Amino acid sequence: MTPIRSAFLDALKSGTSGTVLADGGIGSLIFQLTGRLASAEYAYEALNLDNRELIRSIHVSSLAAGATVLTTNTFAANTAELEAARVGGNVGARVGEINRAAVEIARDAIADHKAEYPAAEPNYFVVGSIGPGGRTVEAYAEQIDALIGAGVDALLLETFTDIELAMQLTRFISSRPEAPPVIVHGALDPGVGETQKWPIEPVEFVNMAAEAGASVAGINCVAPWAAAAFITEARAASAVASGEILLSAMPNAGGFERIGHRFLARANPEYMGTLARQLGDSGASLVGGCCEVHPEHIREMSAYLKSRRSSLEPMAQEAPGPPGAAGASVSGARSKAAAAVRDKSEKRRANGEFSRKLFDGEFVVSVEVVAPPGTESKALDLRAKMVSQLVEEGLADAVDITDGSRGMPLVPPGDLVELIRQKLDWHDGDKLEFIAHFTGRDLNTLAVQSRLMGYYWRGLKNVLFITGDPPKMSPTYPRSTAVFDMDSVQMIRATAGQLNQGRDFGGNPLGGEFASGAGFTVGTGFEPEAINMSRELDRLRAKIDSGADYVMTQPVFGSGLLSVIEPLRDSISVLPGVLVLRSADHARRIAQVPGVNLPVGVLEELDRFNSPADQAKVGLDLAVSRARAYRSDGWSGLYLMSPASLGAAVAVLKALAE
């Protein structure tokens, strides 16, 4: 079968744009907005003719939330379903009109959105929704003709439990010379508990879909966790490995679960956001939502998907390959360029003792300081006192300041550095090196360069780039929009390869005084226990290739966990993270942080003691043990985290210095 060429499939296959996001459930949103259930007397699809503005407003809200693929309001717009609906005459006789109107409404919504937001995404698509109401291929023929004639970018066969009928329809559509791409979704519910069993194995379903001529295969209208399991298993299909077919998932919001003593629905907007990122990491090229997934969920899904986008566009132009392959291997030319960037370290040695030791291959120590959230002067005094003591006792080479981790609004790192300098009366230069964490979540590209230039003039020349967590959902904060113009890879490339070489982000000279470059020391982060380790390593290779000088890891509590990064130790300086646990309760909270794995043995050791002081000593001893092990094992340095506990951080460093 000749492969289908379309802009829609190109977008799904492109590694530069990440996972493509579709909208959520139209039917459930119509019910929410109107209070009327779909019935023979109230066909939702007839609203395409009777209440176009309602359907248009639903599409507009999905686009504003971040969706770039709209599904038409035609789920039950086939002959069999509409013949039973008689609202203002025989609706069944208007199958073609209803389907064509649905496409027109979606296109109008896209045009309105692009007119209002001219800098929005360049590519938007309309997908024709075809639901499972008919029993024969003939029942769908008129609907299919109308949707294709109206110019849909793809046809979506969704919520099918009759897999044989779904495959017959796929073959019927694919055999047509003018056929658009076909997306075929099964509502494959595996159930829960020990009796869990797929009605058809994901690998078998995907291979069947590819053989029938589908371009995309997936799952919809199942619980989020079932969708995640489907993608994880389906990616092993031979048709996926060969690139013959892509994967998609559009789960519903899930049902109620017993959580503790309550029945709760777990799938709130932020949960759906994390799920979208997980689906993308697992191999889904297209994600969206089904019943009860509405614009508030799509907004979070968009934010989380933006947070996982790799900086693949320039790399794909230089070394084409399948999605996810970029960064797995580095071209010789780019390796030499990156090496040249790292070799030009003379100017950066002057950034502080941390940078000097780093480039000279000596063991370096940085202590994390979390910026305060409010106006309490004691919080600033505590942080200034900590920095002063670290300097007086010569315990650390740098202090690194977080940048709104977990989406919390904190004092920006650059401002906190200036406040500490004022408190300590450091007018003639810093007594230790400051490292500013720098997230791309809150700033557009212009603001990223502007802030970095501000850092340059303030003498803040060591920056650790992270993509950043999407804004935290909290009733105490107004709704905040994630920006994500640049992820960590892009910011590293732009800083090391452009600012440090005397050019701005657009390639223009920075000016005579910047002829030798800005001279930033460039750091980044790494999760040794990331769910998708292959992707995490690919991203780290991309960061190294882009010019990163060092990497700090999430806290690690077991020596073997750093083996994943061992092969890259010759390419970049690695500072393993050490977190000082304060108590058993603190340890349990840390165990819930994504990317952190706390061994059962650590919790058991803390639980042996009832006294808070004894538990704190166990946590301190563990941190000292890990710090000593990292130094004796030849790692480049230590990244020490001890939230709100100056004494514990100092105790660990004193023990390390003995």
PELIN-V890205 format. One record per backbone hydrogen bond with DSSP energy under -0.5 kcal/mol. CO is the residue of the C=O (numbers start at 1). NH is the residue of the N-H. Records with the same first field share a line. If there is no record, write none. Layout:
BEGIN
CO = NH, NH
END
This chain:
BEGIN
4 = 6
6 = 10
7 = 11
8 = 12
9 = 13
10 = 14
14 = 17
20 = 22, 287
21 = 68, 69
23 = 289
24 = 26
25 = 29
26 = 30
27 = 31
28 = 32
29 = 33
30 = 34
31 = 35
39 = 42
40 = 86
42 = 39, 44
43 = 46, 47
44 = 47
45 = 48
46 = 49, 50
47 = 51
51 = 54, 55
52 = 56
53 = 57
54 = 58
55 = 59
56 = 60
57 = 61
58 = 62
59 = 63
60 = 64
61 = 65
62 = 66, 67
63 = 66
68 = 125
69 = 23
70 = 127
72 = 74
74 = 77
75 = 131
78 = 82
79 = 83
80 = 84
81 = 84
82 = 85, 92
84 = 86
85 = 91, 92
86 = 88
89 = 91
90 = 93
91 = 94
92 = 95
94 = 98
95 = 99
96 = 100
97 = 101
98 = 102
99 = 103
100 = 104
101 = 105
102 = 106
103 = 107
104 = 108
105 = 109
106 = 110
107 = 111
108 = 112
109 = 113
110 = 114
111 = 115
112 = 116
113 = 117
117 = 120
125 = 70
126 = 153, 154
127 = 72, 129
128 = 156
130 = 158
136 = 139
137 = 140, 141
138 = 141, 142
139 = 79
140 = 144
141 = 145
142 = 146
143 = 147
144 = 148
145 = 149
146 = 150
147 = 152
148 = 151
153 = 181
154 = 128
155 = 157, 183
156 = 130, 158
157 = 185
160 = 187
161 = 163
162 = 166
163 = 167
164 = 168
165 = 169
166 = 170
167 = 171
168 = 172
169 = 173
170 = 174
171 = 175
173 = 176
176 = 179
181 = 155
182 = 184, 215, 216
183 = 157, 185
184 = 218
185 = 160
186 = 188, 220
187 = 189
188 = 190
190 = 197
192 = 195
193 = 196
201 = 205
202 = 206
203 = 207
204 = 208
205 = 209
206 = 210
207 = 211
208 = 212
209 = 213, 214
210 = 213
215 = 246
216 = 184
217 = 248
218 = 186
219 = 250
222 = 252
223 = 226, 227
224 = 228
225 = 229
226 = 230
227 = 231
228 = 232
229 = 233
230 = 234
231 = 235
233 = 236
234 = 237
237 = 240, 241
238 = 242
239 = 244, 245
240 = 243
246 = 217
247 = 285, 286
248 = 219
249 = 288
250 = 221
251 = 290
253 = 267
255 = 266
257 = 259, 264
258 = 260
259 = 262
262 = 259, 264
264 = 257, 266
266 = 268
268 = 272
269 = 273
270 = 274
271 = 275
272 = 276
273 = 277
274 = 278
275 = 279
276 = 280
277 = 281
278 = 282
279 = 283, 284
280 = 283
283 = 247
285 = 20
286 = 249
287 = 22
288 = 251
290 = 25, 293
291 = 253
292 = 294
293 = 25
294 = 297, 298
295 = 299
296 = 300
297 = 301
298 = 302
299 = 303
300 = 304
301 = 305
302 = 306
303 = 307
304 = 308
305 = 308
306 = 309
310 = 312
312 = 316
313 = 317
314 = 318
315 = 319
322 = 325
325 = 328, 329
329 = 327
331 = 335
332 = 336
333 = 337
334 = 338
335 = 339
336 = 340
337 = 341
338 = 342
339 = 343
340 = 344
343 = 345
345 = 349
346 = 350
347 = 350
348 = 351
349 = 352
352 = 356
353 = 357
354 = 358
355 = 359
356 = 360
357 = 361, 362
358 = 361
364 = 638
365 = 397, 398
366 = 640
367 = 400
369 = 371, 402
372 = 411
376 = 379, 380
377 = 381
378 = 382
379 = 383
380 = 384
381 = 385
382 = 386
383 = 387
384 = 388
385 = 389
386 = 390
387 = 391
388 = 392
389 = 393
390 = 395, 396
391 = 394
397 = 354, 433
398 = 367
399 = 435
400 = 369
401 = 437
404 = 407
405 = 408
407 = 472
408 = 410
412 = 416
413 = 417
414 = 418
415 = 419
416 = 420
417 = 421
418 = 422
419 = 423
420 = 424
421 = 425, 426
422 = 425
425 = 427
433 = 399
435 = 401, 437
436 = 464
438 = 466
440 = 484, 485
441 = 483
443 = 485
444 = 448
445 = 449
446 = 450
447 = 451
448 = 452
449 = 453
450 = 454
451 = 455
452 = 456
453 = 457
454 = 458
455 = 460
456 = 459
459 = 461
461 = 521
462 = 436
463 = 465, 523
464 = 438
465 = 525
466 = 440
472 = 474
474 = 477
487 = 491
488 = 492
489 = 493
490 = 494
491 = 495
492 = 496, 497
493 = 497
494 = 498, 499
495 = 500
498 = 501, 503
499 = 502, 518
502 = 510
504 = 507
508 = 504
511 = 514
512 = 515
514 = 517
521 = 463, 523
522 = 549, 550
523 = 465
524 = 552
526 = 528, 554
527 = 530
531 = 533
532 = 536
533 = 537
534 = 538
535 = 539
536 = 540
537 = 541
538 = 542
539 = 543
540 = 544
541 = 545
542 = 546
543 = 547, 548
544 = 547
549 = 573
550 = 524
551 = 575
552 = 526
554 = 577
558 = 561
559 = 562
560 = 563
561 = 564
562 = 565, 566
563 = 566, 567
565 = 568
566 = 569
568 = 571, 572
573 = 551
574 = 576, 636, 637
575 = 553
576 = 639
577 = 556
578 = 641
579 = 581
583 = 587
584 = 588
585 = 589
586 = 590
587 = 591
588 = 592
589 = 592
590 = 593
593 = 596
596 = 598
597 = 599
599 = 602, 603
600 = 604
601 = 605
602 = 606
603 = 607
604 = 608
605 = 608
606 = 609
611 = 615
612 = 616
613 = 617
614 = 618
615 = 619
616 = 620
617 = 621
618 = 622
619 = 623
620 = 624
621 = 625
622 = 626
623 = 627
624 = 628
625 = 629
626 = 630
627 = 631
628 = 632
629 = 633
630 = 635
631 = 634
636 = 364
637 = 576
638 = 366, 640
639 = 578
640 = 368
641 = 580
642 = 645
645 = 649
646 = 650
647 = 651
648 = 652
649 = 653
650 = 654
651 = 655
652 = 656
653 = 657
654 = 658
END
